[in-house]
């Protein structure tokens, strides 16, 4: 287990890396106020034995780490989002070279799910696929990404006070239109992580037949 920063040009992200099977690592992306430690236990359950790469969001909102700035709850600073998404793409590239791992599957919760969705749309080559827990549409006008066949699991909450149902469906439509193989499940829960999320994510990841990592 290491905890350090990877520096590539001017770019640095604090993170933890847990070695494991290198072919299909998980990229763990925490929610607002979380950190690089939060999702490691979830990652170990969802993909036992996989290498885990877990960065801390570089933005601080009143001391709460996030992956990009927002103007209000659910209203994103898209210029910052695009910049931070490019930084995250560079971080993943540097981490792959440093740790000798393949293209990761993202496992993101809330703010982390939102930057994972932005990563899929803006830098589709970076991720092998994604589990998005309580995501929302990250970009008002997404580019025409080619996500041909990339597997994406979206887990939404029917009683989520932060993500309107229409918004989650729109994201599922955008990803599907870009060619992703989207499974969208709507659970009878709110915004918080539930046991059902853990079970569904674990079963879905176990059932993936991903090609060998490049
Ligand atoms: C966001 O800002 O990414 C969403 O509002 C979710 C969250 O509360 O982090």
Boltz pocket constraint, residues with backbone or C-beta under 6 A from the ligand:
constraints:
  - pocket:
      binder: B
      contacts: [[A, 31], [A, 32], [A, 70], [A, 72], [A, 73], [A, 74], [A, 75], [A, 110], [A, 111], [A, 112], [A, 114], [A, 134], [A, 162]]
      max_distance: 6.0
